Amino acid sequence: MSDPEQLKGESDIAFRAGKLAEARELYEAALSLRSDWVAAHNNLAMVLWQLGDKGGAESHFCSALAVDSDQIGTLSDLGALLVEQEHL
């Protein structure tokens, strides 16, 4: 499948269903086709965080913010992650 929109849609469904490993793979595939996609970076960060990959989550939050630094939700999520890791 090479349609990033379709991949992200399937990723979102998997994420909502709690199929985190599947969601991770699909978000990564979508981002391999469209690397500047803020929503996909943010959602992948949330999946990684839930999977316990806090470094990966931080990286994708930062990638999302590198594309659009005005994403308040992403800034908030990154802040919560950093607090959880005691990176104050």
PyMOL Python script that loads the backbone (N, CA, C, O; Angstrom):
from pymol import cmd

cmd.read_pdbstr("""\
ATOM      1  N   MET A   1       0.856  -1.171   0.000  1.00  0.00           N
ATOM      2  CA  MET A   1       0.000   0.000   0.000  1.00  0.00           C
ATOM      3  C   MET A   1       0.903   1.235   0.000  1.00  0.00           C
ATOM      4  O   MET A   1       1.851   1.326   0.779  1.00  0.00           O
ATOM      5  N   SER A   2       0.593   2.177  -0.882  1.00  0.00           N
ATOM      6  CA  SER A   2       1.449   3.353  -0.982  1.00  0.00           C
ATOM      7  C   SER A   2       0.688   4.662  -0.824  1.00  0.00           C
ATOM      8  O   SER A   2       1.196   5.718  -1.201  1.00  0.00           O
ATOM      9  N   ASP A   3      -0.510   4.612  -0.279  1.00  0.00           N
ATOM     10  CA  ASP A   3      -1.300   5.824  -0.052  1.00  0.00           C
ATOM     11  C   ASP A   3      -1.162   6.227   1.420  1.00  0.00           C
ATOM     12  O   ASP A   3      -1.703   5.556   2.299  1.00  0.00           O
ATOM     13  N   PRO A   4      -0.440   7.319   1.689  1.00  0.00           N
ATOM     14  CA  PRO A   4      -0.225   7.695   3.092  1.00  0.00           C
ATOM     15  C   PRO A   4      -1.524   8.007   3.834  1.00  0.00           C
ATOM     16  O   PRO A   4      -1.632   7.722   5.027  1.00  0.00           O
ATOM     17  N   GLU A   5      -2.501   8.582   3.154  1.00  0.00           N
ATOM     18  CA  GLU A   5      -3.787   8.891   3.804  1.00  0.00           C
ATOM     19  C   GLU A   5      -4.473   7.605   4.269  1.00  0.00           C
ATOM     20  O   GLU A   5      -4.991   7.537   5.383  1.00  0.00           O
ATOM     21  N   GLN A   6      -4.471   6.594   3.408  1.00  0.00           N
ATOM     22  CA  GLN A   6      -5.091   5.322   3.765  1.00  0.00           C
ATOM     23  C   GLN A   6      -4.325   4.655   4.906  1.00  0.00           C
ATOM     24  O   GLN A   6      -4.930   4.111   5.830  1.00  0.00           O
ATOM     25  N   LEU A   7      -3.004   4.698   4.841  1.00  0.00           N
ATOM     26  CA  LEU A   7      -2.192   4.122   5.907  1.00  0.00           C
ATOM     27  C   LEU A   7      -2.477   4.795   7.243  1.00  0.00           C
ATOM     28  O   LEU A   7      -2.608   4.125   8.267  1.00  0.00           O
ATOM     29  N   LYS A   8      -2.572   6.128   7.231  1.00  0.00           N
ATOM     30  CA  LYS A   8      -2.842   6.837   8.481  1.00  0.00           C
ATOM     31  C   LYS A   8      -4.236   6.491   8.999  1.00  0.00           C
ATOM     32  O   LYS A   8      -4.430   6.316  10.201  1.00  0.00           O
ATOM     33  N   GLY A   9      -5.201   6.395   8.091  1.00  0.00           N
ATOM     34  CA  GLY A   9      -6.547   6.024   8.511  1.00  0.00           C
ATOM     35  C   GLY A   9      -6.575   4.654   9.180  1.00  0.00           C
ATOM     36  O   GLY A   9      -7.223   4.467  10.210  1.00  0.00           O
ATOM     37  N   GLU A  10      -5.869   3.704   8.586  1.00  0.00           N
ATOM     38  CA  GLU A  10      -5.792   2.375   9.180  1.00  0.00           C
ATOM     39  C   GLU A  10      -5.019   2.405  10.494  1.00  0.00           C
ATOM     40  O   GLU A  10      -5.340   1.670  11.428  1.00  0.00           O
ATOM     41  N   SER A  11      -4.002   3.257  10.560  1.00  0.00           N
ATOM     42  CA  SER A  11      -3.232   3.422  11.803  1.00  0.00           C
ATOM     43  C   SER A  11      -4.132   3.927  12.916  1.00  0.00           C
ATOM     44  O   SER A  11      -4.102   3.419  14.037  1.00  0.00           O
ATOM     45  N   ASP A  12      -4.934   4.937  12.591  1.00  0.00           N
ATOM     46  CA  ASP A  12      -5.833   5.520  13.588  1.00  0.00           C
ATOM     47  C   ASP A  12      -6.811   4.478  14.118  1.00  0.00           C
ATOM     48  O   ASP A  12      -7.077   4.426  15.318  1.00  0.00           O
ATOM     49  N   ILE A  13      -7.348   3.645  13.220  1.00  0.00           N
ATOM     50  CA  ILE A  13      -8.288   2.591  13.626  1.00  0.00           C
ATOM     51  C   ILE A  13      -7.589   1.593  14.545  1.00  0.00           C
ATOM     52  O   ILE A  13      -8.132   1.218  15.584  1.00  0.00           O
ATOM     53  N   ALA A  14      -6.392   1.165  14.168  1.00  0.00           N
ATOM     54  CA  ALA A  14      -5.639   0.218  14.996  1.00  0.00           C
ATOM     55  C   ALA A  14      -5.325   0.825  16.359  1.00  0.00           C
ATOM     56  O   ALA A  14      -5.437   0.147  17.381  1.00  0.00           O
ATOM     57  N   PHE A  15      -4.938   2.081  16.381  1.00  0.00           N
ATOM     58  CA  PHE A  15      -4.610   2.768  17.629  1.00  0.00           C
ATOM     59  C   PHE A  15      -5.824   2.802  18.554  1.00  0.00           C
ATOM     60  O   PHE A  15      -5.726   2.463  19.733  1.00  0.00           O
ATOM     61  N   ARG A  16      -6.967   3.215  18.009  1.00  0.00           N
ATOM     62  CA  ARG A  16      -8.187   3.274  18.819  1.00  0.00           C
ATOM     63  C   ARG A  16      -8.604   1.899  19.327  1.00  0.00           C
ATOM     64  O   ARG A  16      -9.208   1.786  20.394  1.00  0.00           O
ATOM     65  N   ALA A  17      -8.283   0.853  18.564  1.00  0.00           N
ATOM     66  CA  ALA A  17      -8.630  -0.517  18.963  1.00  0.00           C
ATOM     67  C   ALA A  17      -7.611  -1.113  19.926  1.00  0.00           C
ATOM     68  O   ALA A  17      -7.772  -2.247  20.376  1.00  0.00           O
ATOM     69  N   GLY A  18      -6.564  -0.358  20.246  1.00  0.00           N
ATOM     70  CA  GLY A  18      -5.552  -0.839  21.168  1.00  0.00           C
ATOM     71  C   GLY A  18      -4.545  -1.778  20.533  1.00  0.00           C
ATOM     72  O   GLY A  18      -3.795  -2.451  21.240  1.00  0.00           O
ATOM     73  N   LYS A  19      -4.516  -1.833  19.216  1.00  0.00           N
ATOM     74  CA  LYS A  19      -3.555  -2.673  18.498  1.00  0.00           C
ATOM     75  C   LYS A  19      -2.304  -1.837  18.231  1.00  0.00           C
ATOM     76  O   LYS A  19      -2.058  -1.386  17.112  1.00  0.00           O
ATOM     77  N   LEU A  20      -1.533  -1.649  19.281  1.00  0.00           N
ATOM     78  CA  LEU A  20      -0.439  -0.688  19.245  1.00  0.00           C
ATOM     79  C   LEU A  20       0.684  -1.086  18.297  1.00  0.00           C
ATOM     80  O   LEU A  20       1.221  -0.228  17.596  1.00  0.00           O
ATOM     81  N   ALA A  21       1.051  -2.352  18.257  1.00  0.00           N
ATOM     82  CA  ALA A  21       2.130  -2.780  17.363  1.00  0.00           C
ATOM     83  C   ALA A  21       1.725  -2.565  15.901  1.00  0.00           C
ATOM     84  O   ALA A  21       2.532  -2.113  15.089  1.00  0.00           O
ATOM     85  N   GLU A  22       0.487  -2.889  15.579  1.00  0.00           N
ATOM     86  CA  GLU A  22      -0.007  -2.672  14.216  1.00  0.00           C
ATOM     87  C   GLU A  22      -0.053  -1.182  13.893  1.00  0.00           C
ATOM     88  O   GLU A  22       0.348  -0.765  12.806  1.00  0.00           O
ATOM     89  N   ALA A  23      -0.541  -0.385  14.837  1.00  0.00           N
ATOM     90  CA  ALA A  23      -0.611   1.065  14.625  1.00  0.00           C
ATOM     91  C   ALA A  23       0.784   1.626  14.389  1.00  0.00           C
ATOM     92  O   ALA A  23       0.984   2.464  13.511  1.00  0.00           O
ATOM     93  N   ARG A  24       1.739   1.162  15.172  1.00  0.00           N
ATOM     94  CA  ARG A  24       3.127   1.635  15.021  1.00  0.00           C
ATOM     95  C   ARG A  24       3.632   1.375  13.603  1.00  0.00           C
ATOM     96  O   ARG A  24       4.167   2.276  12.957  1.00  0.00           O
ATOM     97  N   GLU A  25       3.464   0.162  13.127  1.00  0.00           N
ATOM     98  CA  GLU A  25       3.932  -0.187  11.784  1.00  0.00           C
ATOM     99  C   GLU A  25       3.266   0.665  10.711  1.00  0.00           C
ATOM    100  O   GLU A  25       3.923   1.118   9.775  1.00  0.00           O
ATOM    101  N   LEU A  26       1.970   0.879  10.849  1.00  0.00           N
ATOM    102  CA  LEU A  26       1.241   1.647   9.847  1.00  0.00           C
ATOM    103  C   LEU A  26       1.625   3.132   9.875  1.00  0.00           C
ATOM    104  O   LEU A  26       1.781   3.748   8.821  1.00  0.00           O
ATOM    105  N   TYR A  27       1.780   3.711  11.078  1.00  0.00           N
ATOM    106  CA  TYR A  27       2.223   5.106  11.159  1.00  0.00           C
ATOM    107  C   TYR A  27       3.616   5.256  10.565  1.00  0.00           C
ATOM    108  O   TYR A  27       3.889   6.218   9.847  1.00  0.00           O
ATOM    109  N   GLU A  28       4.496   4.309  10.862  1.00  0.00           N
ATOM    110  CA  GLU A  28       5.847   4.376  10.307  1.00  0.00           C
ATOM    111  C   GLU A  28       5.813   4.279   8.785  1.00  0.00           C
ATOM    112  O   GLU A  28       6.573   4.966   8.102  1.00  0.00           O
ATOM    113  N   ALA A  29       4.943   3.434   8.254  1.00  0.00           N
ATOM    114  CA  ALA A  29       4.821   3.312   6.795  1.00  0.00           C
ATOM    115  C   ALA A  29       4.290   4.614   6.195  1.00  0.00           C
ATOM    116  O   ALA A  29       4.776   5.062   5.157  1.00  0.00           O
ATOM    117  N   ALA A  30       3.304   5.218   6.838  1.00  0.00           N
ATOM    118  CA  ALA A  30       2.760   6.490   6.347  1.00  0.00           C
ATOM    119  C   ALA A  30       3.840   7.569   6.368  1.00  0.00           C
ATOM    120  O   ALA A  30       3.957   8.351   5.425  1.00  0.00           O
ATOM    121  N   LEU A  31       4.620   7.611   7.432  1.00  0.00           N
ATOM    122  CA  LEU A  31       5.672   8.626   7.543  1.00  0.00           C
ATOM    123  C   LEU A  31       6.813   8.384   6.572  1.00  0.00           C
ATOM    124  O   LEU A  31       7.512   9.324   6.193  1.00  0.00           O
ATOM    125  N   SER A  32       7.012   7.140   6.164  1.00  0.00           N
ATOM    126  CA  SER A  32       8.052   6.872   5.166  1.00  0.00           C
ATOM    127  C   SER A  32       7.665   7.458   3.810  1.00  0.00           C
ATOM    128  O   SER A  32       8.525   7.698   2.963  1.00  0.00           O
ATOM    129  N   LEU A  33       6.371   7.686   3.611  1.00  0.00           N
ATOM    130  CA  LEU A  33       5.879   8.271   2.367  1.00  0.00           C
ATOM    131  C   LEU A  33       5.676   9.782   2.476  1.00  0.00           C
ATOM    132  O   LEU A  33       5.715  10.499   1.477  1.00  0.00           O
ATOM    133  N   ARG A  34       5.459  10.251   3.702  1.00  0.00           N
ATOM    134  CA  ARG A  34       5.200  11.679   3.925  1.00  0.00           C
ATOM    135  C   ARG A  34       5.789  12.068   5.287  1.00  0.00           C
ATOM    136  O   ARG A  34       5.094  12.076   6.303  1.00  0.00           O
ATOM    137  N   SER A  35       7.059  12.382   5.278  1.00  0.00           N
ATOM    138  CA  SER A  35       7.798  12.568   6.527  1.00  0.00           C
ATOM    139  C   SER A  35       7.459  13.852   7.291  1.00  0.00           C
ATOM    140  O   SER A  35       7.848  13.998   8.450  1.00  0.00           O
ATOM    141  N   ASP A  36       6.750  14.770   6.666  1.00  0.00           N
ATOM    142  CA  ASP A  36       6.430  16.041   7.326  1.00  0.00           C
ATOM    143  C   ASP A  36       5.010  16.072   7.886  1.00  0.00           C
ATOM    144  O   ASP A  36       4.451  17.151   8.080  1.00  0.00           O
ATOM    145  N   TRP A  37       4.434  14.933   8.143  1.00  0.00           N
ATOM    146  CA  TRP A  37       3.044  14.836   8.574  1.00  0.00           C
ATOM    147  C   TRP A  37       2.956  14.958  10.089  1.00  0.00           C
ATOM    148  O   TRP A  37       3.255  14.010  10.814  1.00  0.00           O
ATOM    149  N   VAL A  38       2.549  16.113  10.554  1.00  0.00           N
ATOM    150  CA  VAL A  38       2.500  16.416  11.990  1.00  0.00           C
ATOM    151  C   VAL A  38       1.610  15.429  12.740  1.00  0.00           C
ATOM    152  O   VAL A  38       2.022  14.882  13.763  1.00  0.00           O
ATOM    153  N   ALA A  39       0.408  15.197  12.249  1.00  0.00           N
ATOM    154  CA  ALA A  39      -0.536  14.317  12.955  1.00  0.00           C
ATOM    155  C   ALA A  39      -0.002  12.897  13.067  1.00  0.00           C
ATOM    156  O   ALA A  39      -0.165  12.256  14.105  1.00  0.00           O
ATOM    157  N   ALA A  40       0.628  12.403  12.019  1.00  0.00           N
ATOM    158  CA  ALA A  40       1.171  11.039  12.061  1.00  0.00           C
ATOM    159  C   ALA A  40       2.335  10.956  13.049  1.00  0.00           C
ATOM    160  O   ALA A  40       2.451   9.973  13.780  1.00  0.00           O
ATOM    161  N   HIS A  41       3.198  11.977  13.079  1.00  0.00           N
ATOM    162  CA  HIS A  41       4.293  12.000  14.060  1.00  0.00           C
ATOM    163  C   HIS A  41       3.727  12.026  15.480  1.00  0.00           C
ATOM    164  O   HIS A  41       4.191  11.296  16.356  1.00  0.00           O
ATOM    165  N   ASN A  42       2.733  12.864  15.694  1.00  0.00           N
ATOM    166  CA  ASN A  42       2.152  12.983  17.026  1.00  0.00           C
ATOM    167  C   ASN A  42       1.502  11.671  17.463  1.00  0.00           C
ATOM    168  O   ASN A  42       1.706  11.218  18.589  1.00  0.00           O
ATOM    169  N   ASN A  43       0.720  11.066  16.572  1.00  0.00           N
ATOM    170  CA  ASN A  43       0.048   9.823  16.929  1.00  0.00           C
ATOM    171  C   ASN A  43       1.050   8.688  17.139  1.00  0.00           C
ATOM    172  O   ASN A  43       0.883   7.874  18.047  1.00  0.00           O
ATOM    173  N   LEU A  44       2.082   8.631  16.309  1.00  0.00           N
ATOM    174  CA  LEU A  44       3.114   7.610  16.501  1.00  0.00           C
ATOM    175  C   LEU A  44       3.807   7.825  17.840  1.00  0.00           C
ATOM    176  O   LEU A  44       4.122   6.860  18.536  1.00  0.00           O
ATOM    177  N   ALA A  45       4.044   9.067  18.202  1.00  0.00           N
ATOM    178  CA  ALA A  45       4.650   9.360  19.505  1.00  0.00           C
ATOM    179  C   ALA A  45       3.777   8.818  20.636  1.00  0.00           C
ATOM    180  O   ALA A  45       4.287   8.243  21.598  1.00  0.00           O
ATOM    181  N   MET A  46       2.469   8.999  20.519  1.00  0.00           N
ATOM    182  CA  MET A  46       1.564   8.496  21.560  1.00  0.00           C
ATOM    183  C   MET A  46       1.592   6.972  21.631  1.00  0.00           C
ATOM    184  O   MET A  46       1.569   6.403  22.722  1.00  0.00           O
ATOM    185  N   VAL A  47       1.641   6.306  20.474  1.00  0.00           N
ATOM    186  CA  VAL A  47       1.734   4.850  20.434  1.00  0.00           C
ATOM    187  C   VAL A  47       3.031   4.395  21.098  1.00  0.00           C
ATOM    188  O   VAL A  47       3.023   3.496  21.939  1.00  0.00           O
ATOM    189  N   LEU A  48       4.142   5.018  20.717  1.00  0.00           N
ATOM    190  CA  LEU A  48       5.434   4.639  21.279  1.00  0.00           C
ATOM    191  C   LEU A  48       5.463   4.847  22.787  1.00  0.00           C
ATOM    192  O   LEU A  48       6.001   4.021  23.525  1.00  0.00           O
ATOM    193  N   TRP A  49       4.890   5.936  23.232  1.00  0.00           N
ATOM    194  CA  TRP A  49       4.835   6.217  24.667  1.00  0.00           C
ATOM    195  C   TRP A  49       4.090   5.088  25.371  1.00  0.00           C
ATOM    196  O   TRP A  49       4.546   4.582  26.397  1.00  0.00           O
ATOM    197  N   GLN A  50       2.947   4.697  24.820  1.00  0.00           N
ATOM    198  CA  GLN A  50       2.175   3.613  25.433  1.00  0.00           C
ATOM    199  C   GLN A  50       2.911   2.283  25.383  1.00  0.00           C
ATOM    200  O   GLN A  50       2.707   1.428  26.246  1.00  0.00           O
ATOM    201  N   LEU A  51       3.762   2.099  24.383  1.00  0.00           N
ATOM    202  CA  LEU A  51       4.553   0.873  24.277  1.00  0.00           C
ATOM    203  C   LEU A  51       5.791   0.914  25.174  1.00  0.00           C
ATOM    204  O   LEU A  51       6.514  -0.076  25.282  1.00  0.00           O
ATOM    205  N   GLY A  52       6.033   2.056  25.812  1.00  0.00           N
ATOM    206  CA  GLY A  52       7.173   2.187  26.718  1.00  0.00           C
ATOM    207  C   GLY A  52       8.435   2.726  26.066  1.00  0.00           C
ATOM    208  O   GLY A  52       9.481   2.806  26.709  1.00  0.00           O
ATOM    209  N   ASP A  53       8.344   3.097  24.793  1.00  0.00           N
ATOM    210  CA  ASP A  53       9.503   3.659  24.079  1.00  0.00           C
ATOM    211  C   ASP A  53       9.454   5.183  24.210  1.00  0.00           C
ATOM    212  O   ASP A  53       9.056   5.890  23.285  1.00  0.00           O
ATOM    213  N   LYS A  54       9.862   5.661  25.366  1.00  0.00           N
ATOM    214  CA  LYS A  54       9.763   7.096  25.641  1.00  0.00           C
ATOM    215  C   LYS A  54      10.728   7.915  24.801  1.00  0.00           C
ATOM    216  O   LYS A  54      10.414   9.043  24.420  1.00  0.00           O
ATOM    217  N   GLY A  55      11.894   7.364  24.509  1.00  0.00           N
ATOM    218  CA  GLY A  55      12.842   8.067  23.646  1.00  0.00           C
ATOM    219  C   GLY A  55      12.283   8.227  22.236  1.00  0.00           C
ATOM    220  O   GLY A  55      12.402   9.293  21.632  1.00  0.00           O
ATOM    221  N   GLY A  56      11.680   7.172  21.719  1.00  0.00           N
ATOM    222  CA  GLY A  56      11.057   7.242  20.400  1.00  0.00           C
ATOM    223  C   GLY A  56       9.897   8.220  20.388  1.00  0.00           C
ATOM    224  O   GLY A  56       9.719   8.972  19.430  1.00  0.00           O
ATOM    225  N   ALA A  57       9.108   8.210  21.455  1.00  0.00           N
ATOM    226  CA  ALA A  57       7.988   9.138  21.564  1.00  0.00           C
ATOM    227  C   ALA A  57       8.492  10.584  21.550  1.00  0.00           C
ATOM    228  O   ALA A  57       7.960  11.429  20.830  1.00  0.00           O
ATOM    229  N   GLU A  58       9.507  10.851  22.342  1.00  0.00           N
ATOM    230  CA  GLU A  58      10.074  12.197  22.393  1.00  0.00           C
ATOM    231  C   GLU A  58      10.562  12.628  21.009  1.00  0.00           C
ATOM    232  O   GLU A  58      10.332  13.761  20.586  1.00  0.00           O
ATOM    233  N   SER A  59      11.229  11.727  20.319  1.00  0.00           N
ATOM    234  CA  SER A  59      11.746  12.025  18.987  1.00  0.00           C
ATOM    235  C   SER A  59      10.632  12.398  18.017  1.00  0.00           C
ATOM    236  O   SER A  59      10.774  13.343  17.241  1.00  0.00           O
ATOM    237  N   HIS A  60       9.530  11.663  18.055  1.00  0.00           N
ATOM    238  CA  HIS A  60       8.430  11.960  17.124  1.00  0.00           C
ATOM    239  C   HIS A  60       7.658  13.222  17.536  1.00  0.00           C
ATOM    240  O   HIS A  60       7.183  13.959  16.672  1.00  0.00           O
ATOM    241  N   PHE A  61       7.529  13.476  18.830  1.00  0.00           N
ATOM    242  CA  PHE A  61       6.938  14.758  19.240  1.00  0.00           C
ATOM    243  C   PHE A  61       7.798  15.903  18.693  1.00  0.00           C
ATOM    244  O   PHE A  61       7.272  16.884  18.167  1.00  0.00           O
ATOM    245  N   CYS A  62       9.110  15.771  18.821  1.00  0.00           N
ATOM    246  CA  CYS A  62      10.017  16.817  18.332  1.00  0.00           C
ATOM    247  C   CYS A  62       9.958  16.940  16.806  1.00  0.00           C
ATOM    248  O   CYS A  62      10.054  18.046  16.272  1.00  0.00           O
ATOM    249  N   SER A  63       9.803  15.824  16.107  1.00  0.00           N
ATOM    250  CA  SER A  63       9.664  15.879  14.649  1.00  0.00           C
ATOM    251  C   SER A  63       8.405  16.630  14.257  1.00  0.00           C
ATOM    252  O   SER A  63       8.418  17.425  13.317  1.00  0.00           O
ATOM    253  N   ALA A  64       7.316  16.380  14.973  1.00  0.00           N
ATOM    254  CA  ALA A  64       6.071  17.089  14.701  1.00  0.00           C
ATOM    255  C   ALA A  64       6.250  18.589  14.928  1.00  0.00           C
ATOM    256  O   ALA A  64       5.786  19.405  14.132  1.00  0.00           O
ATOM    257  N   LEU A  65       6.924  18.941  16.014  1.00  0.00           N
ATOM    258  CA  LEU A  65       7.130  20.357  16.334  1.00  0.00           C
ATOM    259  C   LEU A  65       8.114  21.025  15.382  1.00  0.00           C
ATOM    260  O   LEU A  65       8.041  22.236  15.173  1.00  0.00           O
ATOM    261  N   ALA A  66       9.019  20.266  14.810  1.00  0.00           N
ATOM    262  CA  ALA A  66       9.948  20.827  13.830  1.00  0.00           C
ATOM    263  C   ALA A  66       9.200  21.258  12.570  1.00  0.00           C
ATOM    264  O   ALA A  66       9.604  22.204  11.894  1.00  0.00           O
ATOM    265  N   VAL A  67       8.118  20.564  12.264  1.00  0.00           N
ATOM    266  CA  VAL A  67       7.295  20.909  11.100  1.00  0.00           C
ATOM    267  C   VAL A  67       6.379  22.085  11.426  1.00  0.00           C
ATOM    268  O   VAL A  67       6.216  23.000  10.620  1.00  0.00           O
ATOM    269  N   ASP A  68       5.779  22.049  12.627  1.00  0.00           N
ATOM    270  CA  ASP A  68       4.848  23.106  13.031  1.00  0.00           C
ATOM    271  C   ASP A  68       4.961  23.312  14.533  1.00  0.00           C
ATOM    272  O   ASP A  68       4.394  22.551  15.318  1.00  0.00           O
ATOM    273  N   SER A  69       5.687  24.332  14.924  1.00  0.00           N
ATOM    274  CA  SER A  69       5.949  24.585  16.347  1.00  0.00           C
ATOM    275  C   SER A  69       4.743  25.152  17.096  1.00  0.00           C
ATOM    276  O   SER A  69       4.804  25.332  18.312  1.00  0.00           O
ATOM    277  N   ASP A  70       3.662  25.432  16.393  1.00  0.00           N
ATOM    278  CA  ASP A  70       2.464  25.986  17.034  1.00  0.00           C
ATOM    279  C   ASP A  70       1.470  24.926  17.488  1.00  0.00           C
ATOM    280  O   ASP A  70       0.341  25.260  17.846  1.00  0.00           O
ATOM    281  N   GLN A  71       1.859  23.671  17.481  1.00  0.00           N
ATOM    282  CA  GLN A  71       0.969  22.577  17.880  1.00  0.00           C
ATOM    283  C   GLN A  71       0.905  22.495  19.410  1.00  0.00           C
ATOM    284  O   GLN A  71       1.746  21.857  20.043  1.00  0.00           O
ATOM    285  N   ILE A  72      -0.098  23.146  19.987  1.00  0.00           N
ATOM    286  CA  ILE A  72      -0.222  23.221  21.440  1.00  0.00           C
ATOM    287  C   ILE A  72      -0.391  21.838  22.063  1.00  0.00           C
ATOM    288  O   ILE A  72       0.205  21.552  23.101  1.00  0.00           O
ATOM    289  N   GLY A  73      -1.190  20.985  21.444  1.00  0.00           N
ATOM    290  CA  GLY A  73      -1.393  19.637  21.970  1.00  0.00           C
ATOM    291  C   GLY A  73      -0.104  18.850  22.003  1.00  0.00           C
ATOM    292  O   GLY A  73       0.175  18.141  22.970  1.00  0.00           O
ATOM    293  N   THR A  74       0.684  18.972  20.947  1.00  0.00           N
ATOM    294  CA  THR A  74       1.962  18.268  20.884  1.00  0.00           C
ATOM    295  C   THR A  74       2.922  18.805  21.936  1.00  0.00           C
ATOM    296  O   THR A  74       3.621  18.036  22.596  1.00  0.00           O
ATOM    297  N   LEU A  75       2.956  20.121  22.092  1.00  0.00           N
ATOM    298  CA  LEU A  75       3.799  20.724  23.136  1.00  0.00           C
ATOM    299  C   LEU A  75       3.400  20.226  24.520  1.00  0.00           C
ATOM    300  O   LEU A  75       4.251  19.930  25.359  1.00  0.00           O
ATOM    301  N   SER A  76       2.102  20.139  24.741  1.00  0.00           N
ATOM    302  CA  SER A  76       1.590  19.668  26.022  1.00  0.00           C
ATOM    303  C   SER A  76       1.959  18.205  26.251  1.00  0.00           C
ATOM    304  O   SER A  76       2.395  17.831  27.340  1.00  0.00           O
ATOM    305  N   ASP A  77       1.781  17.382  25.221  1.00  0.00           N
ATOM    306  CA  ASP A  77       2.119  15.963  25.337  1.00  0.00           C
ATOM    307  C   ASP A  77       3.611  15.771  25.578  1.00  0.00           C
ATOM    308  O   ASP A  77       4.010  14.953  26.407  1.00  0.00           O
ATOM    309  N   LEU A  78       4.425  16.515  24.861  1.00  0.00           N
ATOM    310  CA  LEU A  78       5.877  16.433  25.057  1.00  0.00           C
ATOM    311  C   LEU A  78       6.234  16.853  26.485  1.00  0.00           C
ATOM    312  O   LEU A  78       7.061  16.213  27.135  1.00  0.00           O
ATOM    313  N   GLY A  79       5.617  17.914  26.962  1.00  0.00           N
ATOM    314  CA  GLY A  79       5.870  18.355  28.337  1.00  0.00           C
ATOM    315  C   GLY A  79       5.506  17.285  29.350  1.00  0.00           C
ATOM    316  O   GLY A  79       6.252  17.050  30.300  1.00  0.00           O
ATOM    317  N   ALA A  80       4.361  16.633  29.154  1.00  0.00           N
ATOM    318  CA  ALA A  80       3.943  15.565  30.072  1.00  0.00           C
ATOM    319  C   ALA A  80       4.924  14.398  30.036  1.00  0.00           C
ATOM    320  O   ALA A  80       5.243  13.814  31.071  1.00  0.00           O
ATOM    321  N   LEU A  81       5.399  14.063  28.845  1.00  0.00           N
ATOM    322  CA  LEU A  81       6.377  12.986  28.709  1.00  0.00           C
ATOM    323  C   LEU A  81       7.670  13.339  29.432  1.00  0.00           C
ATOM    324  O   LEU A  81       8.240  12.505  30.136  1.00  0.00           O
ATOM    325  N   LEU A  82       8.133  14.575  29.257  1.00  0.00           N
ATOM    326  CA  LEU A  82       9.377  15.005  29.902  1.00  0.00           C
ATOM    327  C   LEU A  82       9.236  15.021  31.417  1.00  0.00           C
ATOM    328  O   LEU A  82      10.173  14.656  32.127  1.00  0.00           O
ATOM    329  N   VAL A  83       8.076  15.440  31.922  1.00  0.00           N
ATOM    330  CA  VAL A  83       7.831  15.416  33.363  1.00  0.00           C
ATOM    331  C   VAL A  83       7.852  13.979  33.869  1.00  0.00           C
ATOM    332  O   VAL A  83       8.436  13.685  34.912  1.00  0.00           O
ATOM    333  N   GLU A  84       7.206  13.083  33.115  1.00  0.00           N
ATOM    334  CA  GLU A  84       7.184  11.674  33.515  1.00  0.00           C
ATOM    335  C   GLU A  84       8.598  11.093  33.585  1.00  0.00           C
ATOM    336  O   GLU A  84       8.890  10.247  34.430  1.00  0.00           O
ATOM    337  N   GLN A  85       9.463  11.553  32.696  1.00  0.00           N
ATOM    338  CA  GLN A  85      10.846  11.079  32.684  1.00  0.00           C
ATOM    339  C   GLN A  85      11.736  11.872  33.627  1.00  0.00           C
ATOM    340  O   GLN A  85      12.933  11.606  33.737  1.00  0.00           O
ATOM    341  N   GLU A  86      11.143  12.853  34.311  1.00  0.00           N
ATOM    342  CA  GLU A  86      11.851  13.751  35.223  1.00  0.00           C
ATOM    343  C   GLU A  86      12.941  14.535  34.497  1.00  0.00           C
ATOM    344  O   GLU A  86      14.002  14.803  35.061  1.00  0.00           O
ATOM    345  N   HIS A  87      12.674  14.902  33.243  1.00  0.00           N
ATOM    346  CA  HIS A  87      13.565  15.776  32.463  1.00  0.00           C
ATOM    347  C   HIS A  87      13.008  17.195  32.534  1.00  0.00           C
ATOM    348  O   HIS A  87      12.463  17.717  31.562  1.00  0.00           O
ATOM    349  N   LEU A  88      13.153  17.791  33.682  1.00  0.00           N
ATOM    350  CA  LEU A  88      12.569  19.115  33.888  1.00  0.00           C
ATOM    351  C   LEU A  88      13.519  20.214  33.502  1.00  0.00           C
ATOM    352  O   LEU A  88      13.179  21.391  33.615  1.00  0.00           O
TER     353      LEU A  88
END
""", "prot")
cmd.dss("prot")
cmd.show_as("cartoon", "prot")
cmd.util.cbc("prot")
cmd.orient("prot")
